[in-house]
């Protein structure tokens, strides 16, 4: 008989954002006359930069003629985009990343999920708490976790983030093999200093561990002292894989384009302790399971790095960060302690009550949707995440509603 992967049965019955959607739908059905403002899911609301649109149209037009038509592209991404990424995102910051160490994909979510295929099932995985759910759920699906007890899975090492450590977790108390880090952090908006990140690289080198570094929100960093890439740290190329995305940076959530950096010096080990380069393994995985991002989308991505494109992306980022500042200031004025919103588009608010209780309060009294922090892990209980990805008018309206509801 055909059998299922029973590890899927360990997952919660529904996904965090599905739970939110159901509550919002129920509210709207009960209150059809009330407009809901969504500051929950991190989806952008502003149109693509004009430079990207123009490049997109031009590339689509090329597909209309035999002489310029493109079929299957390279699974790793076209060289015109990989070269721009290497030049502007890494070499410009002193990180020596070559174009052929960059793999263009259809999303950082996909890559952070799929990368775990390269590693043995019985490795010890360290995952932050609170955390972006994809890191944990994909390892559950792969069979690296035991049963769930008290909202945590057996065999996973949880790196706790809290007020005391500024939501930058410390080293695990037991040996681990694979470490997930995300900065600026989703969901807390916290950032990591260069010195702190250097200690993590040293830890990985000393323990023959690997860091999976999610830098999807690096474009929102305002503080010049905060690293944008783990490869700004000496030795990181040997022990880290980095994930980036154009989704929030340039509004590509509906267009789908991202990239993952797997340095050729990055190694992992077989059961005999022999080192193997991960670059050819990821290349093999991609050429087998992925057919590449479409040519027009990659041309649109390339336009991000033009003079016009960089100015337009900067405008978008500044727009959302202005929203973040307004939200953080408003919640602080109401007496709530906040993290994020200064180098991140997320504001992590201590709600001073149960996370879902605060979610329901804001939904029912203010018609505003946030994200309950407990959905990101046990350490998120009592917090909510508010996203700055909406229009200025909606953000200002939402703030006024929240102020009225909590007055």
Helices and strands as residue ranges (DSSP letters): G 6-10, H 16-30, E 37-38, H 50-62, H 79-85, I 86-90, G 91-93, G 99-101, E 102-105, H 108-114, G 115-118, E 125-129, H 133-142, E 148-149, E 152-153, E 156-160, E 178-182, H 194-207, E 210-214, G 218-220, G 230-232, G 236-238, E 240-245, H 247-250, G 252-254, E 258-262, E 267-269, E 275-277, H 278-289, H 295-303, H 307-333, E 338-340, E 346-350, H 355-361, I 362-366, E 368-369, E 371-372, G 373-376, G 378-380, E 383-387, H 392-406
